[in-house]
Amino acid sequence: MIGDKDGFHWLAGETEVAIAVPLDDVWQIRHASTHTSQFYLISHHLEGKVSTALLNRALQPSTTMVFNLPSSKHAPVFARIQTADGRSRMAMKVDGPTGLHLIDSSGDVVLIGSAKNGPIGSGLDVLIVKPIQTLMPYGIFGVLLAMLLAQTALEGHTNYPGIGTLSKPS
């Protein structure tokens, strides 16, 4: 997964699978070859948290994510990922400066990832260990994009659409 403020691309090997493009304050997640919309991503910041909704093509909520800011600059970013009706779906833990784990509600690791050094969007390599059929592949791409955008807000970047800034912990 690579990209910047103008859009993100998800590649499987050399094949582009999905793209995400900003439309005002919404990110549209599209099928790479047909450019048809699959999901929309909307973020909201409130009281030190980033909440993100993943909407399906009919603009109905599919998944919500709440990214908790770390209590100190050394604590990991953590996210709760729920179905639209509030049932726990997954959790995401960012490990150190480059690693992340996505864990399903039964405690199984679903995905592991490693970000390339550099600015956000330089690259994120992922290994899907246990596919979640209702989110494959576009919803997973949306969850990863939401994590990158939440990190962007935490780091104080304002040049990404739909992202405000959040205060870093001391």
Buried (B, 14 or more C-beta within 10 A) or exposed (E): BEBEBEBBBBBEEEEEBBBBBBEEEBBBBBBBEEEEBBBBBBBEBEEEBBBBBBBBEEEEBBBBBBBBBBEEEEEBBBBBBBBBEEEEBBBBEBEEEEEBBBBBBEEEEBBBBBBEEEEBBEEBEBEBEEEBEEBEBBBBBBBBBBBBBBBBBBEEBEEBBBBBEBEEEE
